[in-house]
Amino acid sequence: MVTKIIRPLLYGAAFFCSLIFNHAEATLKIALLDTGFCIEKAEIKSSKHIIESVQDMTSAQKFDCSKVTANDLETSGRFHGQKVLNEFLSYLKKDIEVTIYPLVIYDQT
């Protein structure tokens, strides 16, 4: 008797969930844990690619990204995180919605 009552409820819940999950779209959220970032110099290809502000979890010395050269970004270990970010963005398709959270967790090169 209980199964006669519960079974339709379970079928209804399963149907409702299948409707929700088949049509659900969500933004991919990724945290990058690395050394320094200059998000102003990120190679963003789409407005669907959002990069949040950098959160520095260390007591590392701050730097002015406007004074950081392209050579610094390529050769300095201090900006390895930026290299990883740009590499990730280079492979990311333009139609994918993504929010990236850069976190500095290393302060030494």
mmCIF file of the C-alpha atoms, coordinates in Angstrom:
data_MODEL
# 
_entry.id   MODEL 
# 
loop_
_atom_site.group_PDB 
_atom_site.id 
_atom_site.type_symbol 
_atom_site.label_atom_id 
_atom_site.label_alt_id 
_atom_site.label_comp_id 
_atom_site.label_asym_id 
_atom_site.label_entity_id 
_atom_site.label_seq_id 
_atom_site.pdbx_PDB_ins_code 
_atom_site.Cartn_x 
_atom_site.Cartn_y 
_atom_site.Cartn_z 
_atom_site.occupancy 
_atom_site.B_iso_or_equiv 
_atom_site.pdbx_formal_charge 
_atom_site.auth_seq_id 
_atom_site.auth_comp_id 
_atom_site.auth_asym_id 
_atom_site.auth_atom_id 
_atom_site.pdbx_PDB_model_num 
ATOM 1   C CA . MET A 1 1   ? 0.000  0.000  0.000   1.00 0.00 ? 1   MET A CA 1 
ATOM 2   C CA . VAL A 1 2   ? 2.814  2.402  0.867   1.00 0.00 ? 2   VAL A CA 1 
ATOM 3   C CA . THR A 1 3   ? 4.588  1.600  -2.392  1.00 0.00 ? 3   THR A CA 1 
ATOM 4   C CA . LYS A 1 4   ? 1.412  2.516  -4.324  1.00 0.00 ? 4   LYS A CA 1 
ATOM 5   C CA . ILE A 1 5   ? 1.584  5.976  -2.789  1.00 0.00 ? 5   ILE A CA 1 
ATOM 6   C CA . ILE A 1 6   ? 5.349  6.472  -2.973  1.00 0.00 ? 6   ILE A CA 1 
ATOM 7   C CA . ARG A 1 7   ? 5.917  5.106  -6.493  1.00 0.00 ? 7   ARG A CA 1 
ATOM 8   C CA . PRO A 1 8   ? 4.011  7.919  -8.298  1.00 0.00 ? 8   PRO A CA 1 
ATOM 9   C CA . LEU A 1 9   ? 5.788  10.482 -6.156  1.00 0.00 ? 9   LEU A CA 1 
ATOM 10  C CA . LEU A 1 10  ? 9.171  9.022  -7.085  1.00 0.00 ? 10  LEU A CA 1 
ATOM 11  C CA . TYR A 1 11  ? 8.268  8.957  -10.765 1.00 0.00 ? 11  TYR A CA 1 
ATOM 12  C CA . GLY A 1 12  ? 7.071  12.555 -10.542 1.00 0.00 ? 12  GLY A CA 1 
ATOM 13  C CA . ALA A 1 13  ? 10.277 13.643 -8.795  1.00 0.00 ? 13  ALA A CA 1 
ATOM 14  C CA . ALA A 1 14  ? 12.419 11.802 -11.349 1.00 0.00 ? 14  ALA A CA 1 
ATOM 15  C CA . PHE A 1 15  ? 10.497 13.428 -14.230 1.00 0.00 ? 15  PHE A CA 1 
ATOM 16  C CA . PHE A 1 16  ? 10.809 16.877 -12.646 1.00 0.00 ? 16  PHE A CA 1 
ATOM 17  C CA . CYS A 1 17  ? 14.556 16.406 -12.065 1.00 0.00 ? 17  CYS A CA 1 
ATOM 18  C CA . SER A 1 18  ? 15.099 15.195 -15.624 1.00 0.00 ? 18  SER A CA 1 
ATOM 19  C CA . LEU A 1 19  ? 13.427 18.369 -16.941 1.00 0.00 ? 19  LEU A CA 1 
ATOM 20  C CA . ILE A 1 20  ? 15.572 20.574 -14.750 1.00 0.00 ? 20  ILE A CA 1 
ATOM 21  C CA . PHE A 1 21  ? 18.895 18.875 -15.426 1.00 0.00 ? 21  PHE A CA 1 
ATOM 22  C CA . ASN A 1 22  ? 18.358 18.463 -19.167 1.00 0.00 ? 22  ASN A CA 1 
ATOM 23  C CA . HIS A 1 23  ? 17.839 22.191 -19.618 1.00 0.00 ? 23  HIS A CA 1 
ATOM 24  C CA . ALA A 1 24  ? 20.126 23.531 -16.927 1.00 0.00 ? 24  ALA A CA 1 
ATOM 25  C CA . GLU A 1 25  ? 23.038 25.664 -17.970 1.00 0.00 ? 25  GLU A CA 1 
ATOM 26  C CA . ALA A 1 26  ? 25.671 26.752 -15.528 1.00 0.00 ? 26  ALA A CA 1 
ATOM 27  C CA . THR A 1 27  ? 28.810 28.793 -15.655 1.00 0.00 ? 27  THR A CA 1 
ATOM 28  C CA . LEU A 1 28  ? 31.993 26.807 -15.247 1.00 0.00 ? 28  LEU A CA 1 
ATOM 29  C CA . LYS A 1 29  ? 33.916 28.110 -12.233 1.00 0.00 ? 29  LYS A CA 1 
ATOM 30  C CA . ILE A 1 30  ? 37.633 27.495 -11.963 1.00 0.00 ? 30  ILE A CA 1 
ATOM 31  C CA . ALA A 1 31  ? 40.192 28.561 -9.373  1.00 0.00 ? 31  ALA A CA 1 
ATOM 32  C CA . LEU A 1 32  ? 43.798 28.927 -10.527 1.00 0.00 ? 32  LEU A CA 1 
ATOM 33  C CA . LEU A 1 33  ? 46.246 28.449 -7.665  1.00 0.00 ? 33  LEU A CA 1 
ATOM 34  C CA . ASP A 1 34  ? 49.702 29.652 -8.604  1.00 0.00 ? 34  ASP A CA 1 
ATOM 35  C CA . THR A 1 35  ? 52.153 32.555 -8.444  1.00 0.00 ? 35  THR A CA 1 
ATOM 36  C CA . GLY A 1 36  ? 51.427 36.113 -9.591  1.00 0.00 ? 36  GLY A CA 1 
ATOM 37  C CA . PHE A 1 37  ? 48.773 37.221 -12.050 1.00 0.00 ? 37  PHE A CA 1 
ATOM 38  C CA . CYS A 1 38  ? 48.250 40.405 -14.044 1.00 0.00 ? 38  CYS A CA 1 
ATOM 39  C CA . ILE A 1 39  ? 44.670 39.877 -15.121 1.00 0.00 ? 39  ILE A CA 1 
ATOM 40  C CA . GLU A 1 40  ? 44.743 43.128 -17.077 1.00 0.00 ? 40  GLU A CA 1 
ATOM 41  C CA . LYS A 1 41  ? 47.149 41.349 -19.449 1.00 0.00 ? 41  LYS A CA 1 
ATOM 42  C CA . ALA A 1 42  ? 45.046 38.200 -19.803 1.00 0.00 ? 42  ALA A CA 1 
ATOM 43  C CA . GLU A 1 43  ? 44.393 37.107 -23.372 1.00 0.00 ? 43  GLU A CA 1 
ATOM 44  C CA . ILE A 1 44  ? 40.587 36.982 -23.177 1.00 0.00 ? 44  ILE A CA 1 
ATOM 45  C CA . LYS A 1 45  ? 38.830 36.007 -26.430 1.00 0.00 ? 45  LYS A CA 1 
ATOM 46  C CA . SER A 1 46  ? 35.176 36.185 -25.368 1.00 0.00 ? 46  SER A CA 1 
ATOM 47  C CA . SER A 1 47  ? 32.875 38.222 -23.148 1.00 0.00 ? 47  SER A CA 1 
ATOM 48  C CA . LYS A 1 48  ? 31.756 34.891 -21.677 1.00 0.00 ? 48  LYS A CA 1 
ATOM 49  C CA . HIS A 1 49  ? 35.193 34.467 -20.102 1.00 0.00 ? 49  HIS A CA 1 
ATOM 50  C CA . ILE A 1 50  ? 35.209 36.367 -16.801 1.00 0.00 ? 50  ILE A CA 1 
ATOM 51  C CA . ILE A 1 51  ? 38.262 36.731 -14.602 1.00 0.00 ? 51  ILE A CA 1 
ATOM 52  C CA . GLU A 1 52  ? 37.633 37.846 -11.050 1.00 0.00 ? 52  GLU A CA 1 
ATOM 53  C CA . SER A 1 53  ? 40.109 39.994 -9.129  1.00 0.00 ? 53  SER A CA 1 
ATOM 54  C CA . VAL A 1 54  ? 43.273 38.347 -7.855  1.00 0.00 ? 54  VAL A CA 1 
ATOM 55  C CA . GLN A 1 55  ? 43.256 37.155 -4.250  1.00 0.00 ? 55  GLN A CA 1 
ATOM 56  C CA . ASP A 1 56  ? 46.744 37.066 -2.746  1.00 0.00 ? 56  ASP A CA 1 
ATOM 57  C CA . MET A 1 57  ? 46.943 34.446 0.017   1.00 0.00 ? 57  MET A CA 1 
ATOM 58  C CA . THR A 1 58  ? 50.575 35.265 0.748   1.00 0.00 ? 58  THR A CA 1 
ATOM 59  C CA . SER A 1 59  ? 52.338 38.293 2.115   1.00 0.00 ? 59  SER A CA 1 
ATOM 60  C CA . ALA A 1 60  ? 54.186 38.683 -1.164  1.00 0.00 ? 60  ALA A CA 1 
ATOM 61  C CA . GLN A 1 61  ? 55.443 42.021 -2.307  1.00 0.00 ? 61  GLN A CA 1 
ATOM 62  C CA . LYS A 1 62  ? 52.853 43.830 -4.427  1.00 0.00 ? 62  LYS A CA 1 
ATOM 63  C CA . PHE A 1 63  ? 53.702 44.903 -7.978  1.00 0.00 ? 63  PHE A CA 1 
ATOM 64  C CA . ASP A 1 64  ? 52.247 47.324 -10.502 1.00 0.00 ? 64  ASP A CA 1 
ATOM 65  C CA . CYS A 1 65  ? 50.984 45.366 -13.514 1.00 0.00 ? 65  CYS A CA 1 
ATOM 66  C CA . SER A 1 66  ? 51.184 48.433 -15.737 1.00 0.00 ? 66  SER A CA 1 
ATOM 67  C CA . LYS A 1 67  ? 54.988 48.281 -15.341 1.00 0.00 ? 67  LYS A CA 1 
ATOM 68  C CA . VAL A 1 68  ? 55.239 44.546 -16.044 1.00 0.00 ? 68  VAL A CA 1 
ATOM 69  C CA . THR A 1 69  ? 56.551 43.873 -19.543 1.00 0.00 ? 69  THR A CA 1 
ATOM 70  C CA . ALA A 1 70  ? 55.686 41.028 -21.882 1.00 0.00 ? 70  ALA A CA 1 
ATOM 71  C CA . ASN A 1 71  ? 59.210 39.732 -21.319 1.00 0.00 ? 71  ASN A CA 1 
ATOM 72  C CA . ASP A 1 72  ? 58.594 39.675 -17.541 1.00 0.00 ? 72  ASP A CA 1 
ATOM 73  C CA . LEU A 1 73  ? 55.431 37.645 -18.077 1.00 0.00 ? 73  LEU A CA 1 
ATOM 74  C CA . GLU A 1 74  ? 57.307 35.113 -20.225 1.00 0.00 ? 74  GLU A CA 1 
ATOM 75  C CA . THR A 1 75  ? 60.548 34.745 -18.287 1.00 0.00 ? 75  THR A CA 1 
ATOM 76  C CA . SER A 1 76  ? 59.856 35.522 -14.634 1.00 0.00 ? 76  SER A CA 1 
ATOM 77  C CA . GLY A 1 77  ? 58.800 32.692 -12.356 1.00 0.00 ? 77  GLY A CA 1 
ATOM 78  C CA . ARG A 1 78  ? 56.888 35.321 -10.403 1.00 0.00 ? 78  ARG A CA 1 
ATOM 79  C CA . PHE A 1 79  ? 54.280 35.333 -13.193 1.00 0.00 ? 79  PHE A CA 1 
ATOM 80  C CA . HIS A 1 80  ? 53.949 31.606 -13.823 1.00 0.00 ? 80  HIS A CA 1 
ATOM 81  C CA . GLY A 1 81  ? 50.280 31.898 -12.877 1.00 0.00 ? 81  GLY A CA 1 
ATOM 82  C CA . GLN A 1 82  ? 49.768 34.395 -15.690 1.00 0.00 ? 82  GLN A CA 1 
ATOM 83  C CA . LYS A 1 83  ? 51.367 31.995 -18.181 1.00 0.00 ? 83  LYS A CA 1 
ATOM 84  C CA . VAL A 1 84  ? 49.042 29.214 -17.004 1.00 0.00 ? 84  VAL A CA 1 
ATOM 85  C CA . LEU A 1 85  ? 46.024 31.524 -17.245 1.00 0.00 ? 85  LEU A CA 1 
ATOM 86  C CA . ASN A 1 86  ? 46.864 32.607 -20.800 1.00 0.00 ? 86  ASN A CA 1 
ATOM 87  C CA . GLU A 1 87  ? 47.525 29.012 -21.849 1.00 0.00 ? 87  GLU A CA 1 
ATOM 88  C CA . PHE A 1 88  ? 44.160 27.932 -20.424 1.00 0.00 ? 88  PHE A CA 1 
ATOM 89  C CA . LEU A 1 89  ? 42.392 30.805 -22.206 1.00 0.00 ? 89  LEU A CA 1 
ATOM 90  C CA . SER A 1 90  ? 44.064 29.894 -25.503 1.00 0.00 ? 90  SER A CA 1 
ATOM 91  C CA . TYR A 1 91  ? 42.380 26.468 -25.477 1.00 0.00 ? 91  TYR A CA 1 
ATOM 92  C CA . LEU A 1 92  ? 39.030 27.638 -24.099 1.00 0.00 ? 92  LEU A CA 1 
ATOM 93  C CA . LYS A 1 93  ? 36.224 27.765 -26.669 1.00 0.00 ? 93  LYS A CA 1 
ATOM 94  C CA . LYS A 1 94  ? 34.548 31.159 -27.086 1.00 0.00 ? 94  LYS A CA 1 
ATOM 95  C CA . ASP A 1 95  ? 31.028 29.885 -26.391 1.00 0.00 ? 95  ASP A CA 1 
ATOM 96  C CA . ILE A 1 96  ? 31.846 28.395 -22.965 1.00 0.00 ? 96  ILE A CA 1 
ATOM 97  C CA . GLU A 1 97  ? 30.799 30.535 -20.016 1.00 0.00 ? 97  GLU A CA 1 
ATOM 98  C CA . VAL A 1 98  ? 33.547 30.458 -17.417 1.00 0.00 ? 98  VAL A CA 1 
ATOM 99  C CA . THR A 1 99  ? 34.466 32.442 -14.333 1.00 0.00 ? 99  THR A CA 1 
ATOM 100 C CA . ILE A 1 100 ? 38.091 32.202 -13.254 1.00 0.00 ? 100 ILE A CA 1 
ATOM 101 C CA . TYR A 1 101 ? 39.263 32.959 -9.733  1.00 0.00 ? 101 TYR A CA 1 
ATOM 102 C CA . PRO A 1 102 ? 43.047 33.576 -9.628  1.00 0.00 ? 102 PRO A CA 1 
ATOM 103 C CA . LEU A 1 103 ? 44.557 32.843 -6.203  1.00 0.00 ? 103 LEU A CA 1 
ATOM 104 C CA . VAL A 1 104 ? 48.198 33.565 -5.414  1.00 0.00 ? 104 VAL A CA 1 
ATOM 105 C CA . ILE A 1 105 ? 49.468 30.865 -3.063  1.00 0.00 ? 105 ILE A CA 1 
ATOM 106 C CA . TYR A 1 106 ? 53.205 30.931 -3.886  1.00 0.00 ? 106 TYR A CA 1 
ATOM 107 C CA . ASP A 1 107 ? 55.341 33.976 -3.220  1.00 0.00 ? 107 ASP A CA 1 
ATOM 108 C CA . GLN A 1 108 ? 58.751 32.688 -4.223  1.00 0.00 ? 108 GLN A CA 1 
ATOM 109 C CA . THR A 1 109 ? 60.116 31.790 -7.625  1.00 0.00 ? 109 THR A CA 1 
# 
